[in-house]
Amino acid sequence: MRFEFIFMSILVINSGSASLKYKLFDNDEKEIKQDNFTDVKDRDKIFKKILRQIADLREIEAVGHRVVHGGDKFIQPALVTIN
């Protein structure tokens, strides 16, 4: 029987009011890539640039996004679902 190691990564995004940061981690939580964009005016343009920097999106297993203010409803980390 042959086993293949499948490399997967985790993308974490932090979109602030005027900045957009990301870090890409490997299976061992080692940082692979990161960037920090400040004075962001066009979020679509910057996000596309991030996706180009990552290159192979098929390797991303999970995505996390930091939300600073969840109001009274979200007072701890929550899993985002379709509902």
C-alpha positions in Angstrom: 0.0 0.0 0.0 1.4 3.4 -0.9 0.6 6.6 1.0 1.0 10.1 -0.4 1.4 13.2 1.7 -1.1 15.7 0.7 0.0 19.3 1.5 -2.8 21.5 2.6 -2.7 25.0 3.9 -4.8 27.4 6.0 -5.4 31.0 4.8 -6.1 33.6 7.4 -7.4 37.1 6.4 -7.6 40.2 8.5 -9.5 43.0 6.7 -9.4 46.2 8.7 -11.0 49.5 7.9 -8.0 50.7 5.8 -5.8 47.6 5.6 -5.9 44.0 4.5 -3.5 41.4 5.8 -3.1 37.7 5.2 -1.0 34.8 6.3 -0.8 31.3 4.8 0.2 28.5 7.1 1.1 24.9 6.3 -0.1 21.7 8.1 2.3 22.3 10.9 1.1 25.9 11.4 4.4 27.2 10.0 3.9 30.5 8.1 4.5 30.1 4.4 3.5 33.5 3.0 2.2 36.7 4.3 1.6 40.3 3.2 0.2 43.5 4.7 -1.5 46.1 2.5 -2.1 49.5 4.1 -4.2 52.5 2.9 -6.5 50.1 0.9 -9.0 51.9 -1.3 -9.9 49.0 -3.7 -10.4 45.8 -1.7 -11.3 43.7 -4.8 -7.9 44.7 -6.5 -5.9 43.8 -3.3 -7.8 40.5 -2.8 -7.1 39.5 -6.4 -3.4 40.4 -5.8 -3.4 38.1 -2.7 -4.9 35.2 -4.6 -2.2 35.6 -7.3 0.5 35.6 -4.6 -0.9 32.3 -3.2 -0.9 30.8 -6.7 -2.4 27.3 -6.1 -5.8 27.8 -4.4 -6.5 24.0 -4.6 -4.1 23.5 -1.7 -6.2 25.6 0.8 -8.0 23.4 3.2 -9.5 26.2 5.4 -10.0 29.9 5.5 -10.3 32.1 8.6 -11.3 35.7 8.8 -11.0 37.9 11.8 -14.2 39.9 12.6 -13.5 42.5 15.2 -17.1 43.5 16.2 -19.8 40.8 16.4 -22.2 42.9 18.5 -24.1 41.2 21.3 -24.8 38.1 19.1 -21.2 37.0 18.6 -19.1 37.1 21.8 -16.8 34.2 21.0 -15.3 32.5 17.9 -18.0 31.0 15.7 -18.0 28.7 12.7 -19.4 30.4 9.6 -22.1 28.2 7.9 -24.6 28.7 5.1 -27.3 29.3 7.8 
